[in-house]
Amino acid sequence: MPRCGQPWKGFGRVAPDAFRKAVAEDRVLVGPFVKLPCPQLVEILGTAGFDFAVFDMEHGALSMESIEGLVRSADVTGIAPLVRVPEEEMSLISRVLDVGARGVVVPHISDARAAREVVRYAKFAPQGERSICRFVRAATFSAREAEDYLAHANDEIVVIGMLEGLDGIANLDEIVAVPGIDVIFVGPYDLSQALGVPGQVTSPQVVTEIKRIVDHARSVRKMAGVFVDNLRAAQMWIHEGVRLIAYMTDVGIYHEACREIMDGVARIITGDVLQNDESG
C-alpha cells in the first residue's frame, strides 16, 4: 500500500495485512467513500495514491455483486478495500469480509454491547463467532490452506466503529474500551443532527464533541477517524490527532473536478487570464 499522497507506480495485489499494519503504526491514512459501482474508478483512486476506499452500502445503491468487483479492483492497485455496511448484521458483515474486504465500517455504534457484537461478527474464534467458509474469495477460493487462513484472518481485518449519535457520545468510555475495535470513526453530519445543528459540521458544539471522541480514542491507543469534505478540515483534524481521514466521496470529488473545469472555461469566455495553467 502506498504512503499517504504517493501515487501508485505499478499494479499488484495489496498484502492482506498491509492496512491493519498501517493502522497499528498510527500513520495518516486517506481515502474516499465510494458510491458508484465502477471498478475503473477504484483503480484510478488507487493509482492516484489514496490509501483506502470505503465502499458504501449504507448510503447508495451498491450491492454484494458490485462490492466484490470493487474489492478486486482495489486489490490490483494496492488501495485497501473497506466496506461500510448499513447495520451491525452478522451475515452481511461476514459476506463483505468473505469477498476480500480488508475492513468493515459499522455505523451508529451506540454502546459497548453493539461494539462487542460487531467484533463478534467480524472475527473468527476465539475472538469472535464469524461463520467459517474456506471456499470464498478471502481464502482464494480454497487455494489457501484452511489452517493458514483461519490463523491469520483476524489479524488481517480492521474493525471500524462509527459514533454518530447522542447514545454513542454518552457511552463513549465503554465503547472505546471494547477489545477488537481498531478505529473509532466520527460521522460529523449525523452527529451535527444529533446535537441539534443539522449539517453544521464546523459548529463549536460538533467540533468540541469530535475532539473529545478523538482524545478518548487516542488515550487508549486506538486510531481516530473522521469524514471531511475539504482540505482545510483535513488539516485541522490531522493536527488534532486524527489519523484516518475519509476525504469526501467519489461523486463529490468528480463533481468538484468538473465544476473547476467549467469555472475555468467560463473565465476564458469572459476574457479572464488563467493563472498557473500547467497544461499550456
Secondary structure, 3 states (H helix, E strand, C coil): CCCCCCCCCCCCCCCCCHHHHHHHCCCCEEEEEECCCCHHHHHHHHHHCCCEEEEECCCCCCCHHHHHHHHHHHHHHCCEEEEECCCCCHHHHHHHHHCCCCEEEECCCCCHHHHHHHHHHHCCCCCCCCCCCCCCHHHHHHCCCHHHHHHHHHHHCEEEEEECCHHHHHCHHHHHCCCCCCEEEECHHHHHHHCCCCCCCCCHHHHHHHHHHHHHHHHCCCEEEEEECCHHHHHHHHHCCCCEEEEEEHHHHHHHHHHHHHHHHHHHHCCCCCCCCCCC
